[in-house]
């Protein structure tokens, strides 16, 4: 049995958290991690913080050996633009527009495909 030691009375360092996650990922055979709301990392415009966040994601990917998908508002791209090493780890950046329907025909197409 895997001993994760998830209860602790002290604050864990970033590296300790990443190490624990790597154990969980291996034990559970996790292959993909999706980090949603990634744009919140850009709320601090200080370059040192952005660099630290980027390095944390790189460490997570290296240590856990999992694929990572980042999701967030367009401002999420700030971290990738400022850190080419992190940007190079992703095969592409995709923009998914807001969900919208311009007319009744589109609504009917949507509704039809969603009916059981």
N, C-alpha and C positions, 0 to 999 in steps of 0.2 A: 504494500500500500504506500502511496505517495504521501509524505508528511510535508504539508505546505506551510504549517505554522502561520495561519492567517490572523490569529489573534495575538496581539502584542500590546504591551503597555507603552511602547516608545514609538516615536515617529520614525518611519523608515526612510532611508535615503532613496534618491532616484534610482541608483544602481541596484539597491536591494529590491525595490519594486520590480524593476525590469528582470532581475534574476528570478524572482518568484513567478512572474508572468511567463518566463521562458519555460519553467518547470511545468506550469499548468498547460501551456500550449503543447508541449511534448506529450505529456500524460494524456491529454484530451484529443490529441492529434488535430489541433487547430491548424488550418491551412490559410485562412484569410481573416484579417482583422480590419474592420471598417471603423475609421475614426470620423465620427460625424461632428458637425458644428465646429470644424477645424478653424473657422474664421475667428473664433474667440481667442485663439492664440495670437492673432494679429492686433488685438485691442491695445497691446502695449507696443508703441512704435520704437521703443529702445532697441537698437540693433543687438546689444548683448543678450537681451531676453529672447529675441527672435532666433538668434544663433543657438541659444541653449535649447529652445523648443525643437529646432531642426535637428540638433545633435541627439536629443532624446528619441525622436522618431527613428533616426538612423541606428541608434543603439538597440532599440526595440526590434527593428528588422534584423539586425546582425545577430543579436543574442538569441532571439526566439526562432529565427529562420522561417518566418511567416511572410506571406504577401500582405501588403497593406494598401488599402484604398482610403484616400482622404476625401471627405465630403464637406462642403461648406459654401458659403457665399463667395462671390468673386474675389473679395478681399483676402481669401485664403491663399490666393496665388502669391501674395506678398512674401511669404516665407520661402516659397519655391524660387521666386525671382531673386531673393537675397542670398540663397544658398544653393549654388549650382550642384554641389555634391548630392544634396537631397533631391533636387530636381532630376538629376541623372538616374535616380533609382525608379523613376516612374516612366512607363512607356509612352504615356500620353496624358494630356489634360483635356478633359471634355467639359463643355458648357451645356448644361441642361436648362433650358428656359423654363419660365414659370408655367404652371398648368393653366391653360386658358382655352376657351371655346369661343370662336368668333361668330358662329351661327347655329341654328337649330339642327342642321344636318350633322355637324360635328358632335353635338350633344347626343343625337339619336344613334350615331355610330358608336359612341362611347357606351351609351346605355345598353345597346344591343350586345356588345362584346362582353359586358359584365353580368348579363343575366345568366342564371344557372341553367 
